[in-house]
Amino acid sequence: MARLMTLHNVLISSHQAFLTDTALRNIAETTFENLDKMEKGMVCDNEIK
């Protein structure tokens, strides 16, 4: 990254792929599924140990 920032013909921008309707809907659905499983004492597939 440091090397790229020294080049005059390189533009660095933030990653915005998460900011689509589909991605935000998927994030919300996954979050609510995780919360529901946690509340019911079930194993959450997305849990990081």
MMTF fields as JSON, N, C-alpha, C and O atoms, coordinates in Angstrom:
{
  "mmtfVersion": "1.0.0",
  "mmtfProducer": "UNKNOWN",
  "numBonds": 195,
  "numAtoms": 196,
  "numGroups": 49,
  "numChains": 1,
  "numModels": 1,
  "chainsPerModel": [1],
  "groupsPerChain": [49],
  "chainIdList": ["A"],
  "bondAtomList": [4, 2, 8, 6, 12, 10, 16, 14, 20, 18, 24, 22, 28, 26, 32, 30, 36, 34, 40, 38, 44, 42, 48, 46, 52, 50, 56, 54, 60, 58, 64, 62, 68, 66, 72, 70, 76, 74, 80, 78, 84, 82, 88, 86, 92, 90, 96, 94, 100, 98, 104, 102, 108, 106, 112, 110, 116, 114, 120, 118, 124, 122, 128, 126, 132, 130, 136, 134, 140, 138, 144, 142, 148, 146, 152, 150, 156, 154, 160, 158, 164, 162, 168, 166, 172, 170, 176, 174, 180, 178, 184, 182, 188, 186, 192, 190],
  "bondOrderList": [1, 1, 1, 1, 1, 1, 1, 1, 1, 1, 1, 1, 1, 1, 1, 1, 1, 1, 1, 1, 1, 1, 1, 1, 1, 1, 1, 1, 1, 1, 1, 1, 1, 1, 1, 1, 1, 1, 1, 1, 1, 1, 1, 1, 1, 1, 1, 1],
  "groupList": [{"groupName": "MET", "atomNameList": ["N", "CA", "C", "O"], "elementList": ["N", "C", "C", "O"], "formalChargeList": [0, 0, 0, 0], "bondAtomList": [1, 0, 2, 1, 3, 2], "bondOrderList": [1, 1, 2], "singleLetterCode": "M", "chemCompType": "L-PEPTIDE LINKING"}, {"groupName": "ALA", "atomNameList": ["N", "CA", "C", "O"], "elementList": ["N", "C", "C", "O"], "formalChargeList": [0, 0, 0, 0], "bondAtomList": [1, 0, 2, 1, 3, 2], "bondOrderList": [1, 1, 2], "singleLetterCode": "A", "chemCompType": "L-PEPTIDE LINKING"}, {"groupName": "ARG", "atomNameList": ["N", "CA", "C", "O"], "elementList": ["N", "C", "C", "O"], "formalChargeList": [0, 0, 0, 0], "bondAtomList": [1, 0, 2, 1, 3, 2], "bondOrderList": [1, 1, 2], "singleLetterCode": "R", "chemCompType": "L-PEPTIDE LINKING"}, {"groupName": "LEU", "atomNameList": ["N", "CA", "C", "O"], "elementList": ["N", "C", "C", "O"], "formalChargeList": [0, 0, 0, 0], "bondAtomList": [1, 0, 2, 1, 3, 2], "bondOrderList": [1, 1, 2], "singleLetterCode": "L", "chemCompType": "L-PEPTIDE LINKING"}, {"groupName": "THR", "atomNameList": ["N", "CA", "C", "O"], "elementList": ["N", "C", "C", "O"], "formalChargeList": [0, 0, 0, 0], "bondAtomList": [1, 0, 2, 1, 3, 2], "bondOrderList": [1, 1, 2], "singleLetterCode": "T", "chemCompType": "L-PEPTIDE LINKING"}, {"groupName": "HIS", "atomNameList": ["N", "CA", "C", "O"], "elementList": ["N", "C", "C", "O"], "formalChargeList": [0, 0, 0, 0], "bondAtomList": [1, 0, 2, 1, 3, 2], "bondOrderList": [1, 1, 2], "singleLetterCode": "H", "chemCompType": "L-PEPTIDE LINKING"}, {"groupName": "ASN", "atomNameList": ["N", "CA", "C", "O"], "elementList": ["N", "C", "C", "O"], "formalChargeList": [0, 0, 0, 0], "bondAtomList": [1, 0, 2, 1, 3, 2], "bondOrderList": [1, 1, 2], "singleLetterCode": "N", "chemCompType": "L-PEPTIDE LINKING"}, {"groupName": "VAL", "atomNameList": ["N", "CA", "C", "O"], "elementList": ["N", "C", "C", "O"], "formalChargeList": [0, 0, 0, 0], "bondAtomList": [1, 0, 2, 1, 3, 2], "bondOrderList": [1, 1, 2], "singleLetterCode": "V", "chemCompType": "L-PEPTIDE LINKING"}, {"groupName": "ILE", "atomNameList": ["N", "CA", "C", "O"], "elementList": ["N", "C", "C", "O"], "formalChargeList": [0, 0, 0, 0], "bondAtomList": [1, 0, 2, 1, 3, 2], "bondOrderList": [1, 1, 2], "singleLetterCode": "I", "chemCompType": "L-PEPTIDE LINKING"}, {"groupName": "SER", "atomNameList": ["N", "CA", "C", "O"], "elementList": ["N", "C", "C", "O"], "formalChargeList": [0, 0, 0, 0], "bondAtomList": [1, 0, 2, 1, 3, 2], "bondOrderList": [1, 1, 2], "singleLetterCode": "S", "chemCompType": "L-PEPTIDE LINKING"}, {"groupName": "GLN", "atomNameList": ["N", "CA", "C", "O"], "elementList": ["N", "C", "C", "O"], "formalChargeList": [0, 0, 0, 0], "bondAtomList": [1, 0, 2, 1, 3, 2], "bondOrderList": [1, 1, 2], "singleLetterCode": "Q", "chemCompType": "L-PEPTIDE LINKING"}, {"groupName": "PHE", "atomNameList": ["N", "CA", "C", "O"], "elementList": ["N", "C", "C", "O"], "formalChargeList": [0, 0, 0, 0], "bondAtomList": [1, 0, 2, 1, 3, 2], "bondOrderList": [1, 1, 2], "singleLetterCode": "F", "chemCompType": "L-PEPTIDE LINKING"}, {"groupName": "ASP", "atomNameList": ["N", "CA", "C", "O"], "elementList": ["N", "C", "C", "O"], "formalChargeList": [0, 0, 0, 0], "bondAtomList": [1, 0, 2, 1, 3, 2], "bondOrderList": [1, 1, 2], "singleLetterCode": "D", "chemCompType": "L-PEPTIDE LINKING"}, {"groupName": "GLU", "atomNameList": ["N", "CA", "C", "O"], "elementList": ["N", "C", "C", "O"], "formalChargeList": [0, 0, 0, 0], "bondAtomList": [1, 0, 2, 1, 3, 2], "bondOrderList": [1, 1, 2], "singleLetterCode": "E", "chemCompType": "L-PEPTIDE LINKING"}, {"groupName": "LYS", "atomNameList": ["N", "CA", "C", "O"], "elementList": ["N", "C", "C", "O"], "formalChargeList": [0, 0, 0, 0], "bondAtomList": [1, 0, 2, 1, 3, 2], "bondOrderList": [1, 1, 2], "singleLetterCode": "K", "chemCompType": "L-PEPTIDE LINKING"}, {"groupName": "GLY", "atomNameList": ["N", "CA", "C", "O"], "elementList": ["N", "C", "C", "O"], "formalChargeList": [0, 0, 0, 0], "bondAtomList": [1, 0, 2, 1, 3, 2], "bondOrderList": [1, 1, 2], "singleLetterCode": "G", "chemCompType": "PEPTIDE LINKING"}, {"groupName": "CYS", "atomNameList": ["N", "CA", "C", "O"], "elementList": ["N", "C", "C", "O"], "formalChargeList": [0, 0, 0, 0], "bondAtomList": [1, 0, 2, 1, 3, 2], "bondOrderList": [1, 1, 2], "singleLetterCode": "C", "chemCompType": "L-PEPTIDE LINKING"}],
  "groupTypeList": [0, 1, 2, 3, 0, 4, 3, 5, 6, 7, 3, 8, 9, 9, 5, 10, 1, 11, 3, 4, 12, 4, 1, 3, 2, 6, 8, 1, 13, 4, 4, 11, 13, 6, 3, 12, 14, 0, 13, 14, 15, 0, 7, 16, 12, 6, 13, 8, 14],
  "groupIdList": [1, 2, 3, 4, 5, 6, 7, 8, 9, 10, 11, 12, 13, 14, 15, 16, 17, 18, 19, 20, 21, 22, 23, 24, 25, 26, 27, 28, 29, 30, 31, 32, 33, 34, 35, 36, 37, 38, 39, 40, 41, 42, 43, 44, 45, 46, 47, 48, 49],
  "secStructList": [7, 2, 2, 2, 2, 6, 7, 6, 6, 7, 7, 7, 7, 7, 7, 7, 4, 4, 4, 1, 2, 2, 2, 2, 2, 2, 2, 2, 2, 2, 2, 2, 2, 2, 2, 2, 2, 2, 2, 6, 6, 7, 7, 7, 6, 6, 7, 7, 7],
  "xCoordList": [0.839, 0.0, 0.885, 0.628, 1.918, 2.8, 3.423, 3.53, 3.831, 4.44, 3.422, 3.753, 2.204, 1.173, 0.893, 0.662, 0.914, 0.618, 1.67, 1.409, 2.846, 3.895, 3.753, 4.42, 2.914, 2.765, 1.729, 0.64, 2.069, 1.183, -0.017, -1.0, 0.044, -1.053, -1.934, -2.637, -1.898, -2.699, -3.676, -3.308, -4.939, -5.978, -6.4, -6.744, -6.376, -6.758, -8.057, -8.166, -9.041, -10.336, -10.799, -10.264, -11.79, -12.298, -13.145, -13.648, -13.291, -14.072, -15.54, -15.886, -16.402, -17.81, -18.778, -19.982, -18.29, -19.161, -20.268, -21.319, -20.054, -21.073, -22.258, -23.285, -22.146, -23.15, -24.211, -24.727, -24.527, -25.597, -26.843, -26.739, -27.998, -29.238, -29.159, -29.543, -28.664, -28.571, -27.641, -27.98, -26.483, -25.513, -26.054, -25.918, -26.659, -27.2, -28.356, -28.494, -29.181, -30.27, -29.703, -30.191, -28.673, -28.041, -27.415, -27.518, -26.772, -26.166, -27.243, -27.08, -28.338, -29.429, -30.051, -30.286, -30.321, -30.916, -30.013, -30.483, -28.739, -27.788, -27.708, -27.655, -27.698, -27.635, -28.842, -28.693, -30.044, -31.253, -31.306, -31.771, -30.845, -30.784, -29.827, -30.126, -28.685, -27.71, -28.289, -28.146, -28.939, -29.526, -30.616, -30.721, -31.424, -32.495, -31.91, -32.396, -30.882, -30.244, -29.612, -29.729, -28.947, -28.311, -29.363, -29.166, -30.469, -31.534, -32.143, -32.541, -32.212, -32.788, -31.756, -32.076, -30.511, -29.451, -28.96, -28.356, -29.207, -28.773, -27.349, -26.837, -26.744, -25.411, -25.524, -26.327, -24.73, -24.715, -23.607, -22.441, -23.989, -23.023, -21.93, -20.85, -22.196, -21.246, -20.409, -19.648, -20.542, -19.823, -18.322, -17.884, -17.565, -16.109, -15.656, -15.98, -14.917, -14.475, -13.039, -12.504],
  "yCoordList": [-1.182, 0.0, 1.248, 2.202, 1.228, 2.394, 2.682, 3.839, 1.632, 1.809, 2.384, 3.288, 1.885, 2.391, 3.864, 4.622, 4.27, 5.661, 6.631, 7.832, 6.139, 7.017, 7.253, 8.134, 6.499, 6.614, 7.674, 7.706, 8.533, 9.637, 9.185, 9.919, 7.987, 7.514, 6.464, 5.704, 6.421, 5.459, 6.214, 7.132, 5.797, 6.364, 5.296, 4.181, 5.624, 4.678, 5.165, 6.306, 4.274, 4.62, 3.484, 2.376, 3.778, 2.763, 1.74, 2.012, 0.568, -0.521, -0.296, -0.22, -0.187, 0.14, -0.975, -0.731, -2.176, -3.25, -3.607, -4.1, -3.368, -3.698, -2.744, -3.004, -1.667, -0.614, -0.761, 0.236, -1.988, -2.227, -2.678, -3.141, -2.548, -3.0, -4.485, -4.893, -5.28, -6.722, -7.049, -7.855, -6.432, -6.707, -6.277, -7.01, -5.11, -4.634, -5.515, -5.763, -5.987, -6.903, -8.21, -8.73, -8.749, -9.991, -9.821, -10.715, -8.696, -8.425, -8.383, -8.977, -7.691, -7.583, -8.952, -9.297, -9.736, -11.057, -11.969, -12.661, -11.976, -12.802, -12.365, -13.206, -11.071, -10.551, -10.999, -11.461, -10.869, -11.274, -12.786, -13.241, -13.565, -15.02, -15.382, -16.252, -14.714, -14.969, -14.622, -15.388, -13.471, -13.054, -14.021, -14.343, -14.48, -15.422, -16.73, -17.256, -17.25, -18.493, -18.312, -19.185, -17.193, -16.943, -16.88, -17.433, -16.214, -16.072, -17.434, -17.659, -18.325, -19.658, -20.664, -21.835, -20.208, -21.104, -22.076, -23.093, -21.784, -22.653, -22.285, -21.209, -23.201, -22.961, -22.013, -22.232, -20.974, -19.999, -20.386, -20.514, -20.568, -20.978, -19.948, -20.29, -18.694, -17.618, -17.229, -16.263, -17.966, -17.611, -17.833, -18.848, -16.885, -17.0, -17.263, -16.506, -18.323, -18.703, -18.354, -18.602],
  "zCoordList": [0.0, 0.0, 0.0, -0.734, 0.823, 0.899, -0.465, -0.872, -1.164, -2.489, -3.467, -4.235, -3.454, -4.358, -4.109, -5.051, -2.855, -2.517, -3.035, -3.116, -3.385, -3.908, -5.412, -5.956, -6.084, -7.532, -7.891, -7.317, -8.837, -9.226, -10.051, -10.156, -10.639, -11.492, -10.792, -11.459, -9.463, -8.7, -7.817, -7.083, -7.911, -7.063, -6.061, -6.452, -4.791, -3.741, -3.129, -2.679, -3.122, -2.534, -1.627, -1.671, -0.817, 0.099, -0.653, -1.743, -0.058, -0.63, -0.288, 0.891, -1.278, -1.052, -1.458, -1.543, -1.707, -2.197, -1.217, -1.629, 0.068, 1.062, 0.995, 1.622, 0.265, 0.301, -0.796, -1.3, -1.156, -2.112, -1.346, -0.21, -1.954, -1.311, -0.966, 0.13, -1.891, -1.67, -0.513, 0.353, -0.498, 0.569, 1.926, 2.905, 1.996, 3.273, 3.742, 4.939, 2.818, 3.172, 3.709, 4.712, 3.051, 3.508, 4.883, 5.723, 5.123, 6.427, 7.5, 8.565, 7.231, 8.204, 8.478, 9.636, 7.431, 7.612, 8.427, 9.331, 8.12, 8.862, 10.315, 11.213, 10.555, 11.921, 12.726, 13.858, 12.155, 12.869, 13.08, 14.126, 12.12, 12.3, 13.435, 14.254, 13.476, 14.54, 15.91, 16.863, 16.003, 17.276, 17.722, 18.905, 16.777, 17.093, 17.636, 18.638, 16.988, 17.442, 18.815, 19.675, 19.021, 20.323, 21.423, 22.505, 21.153, 22.141, 22.501, 23.644, 21.53, 21.746, 22.248, 22.454, 22.446, 22.932, 21.895, 22.236, 20.638, 19.541, 19.104, 19.414, 18.388, 17.855, 16.674, 15.768, 16.685, 15.603, 14.612, 14.987, 13.356, 12.329, 12.098, 11.617, 12.434, 12.168, 13.376, 13.319, 14.462, 15.694, 15.527, 14.987, 15.991, 15.971, 17.395, 18.31, 17.573, 18.925, 19.148, 20.229]
}
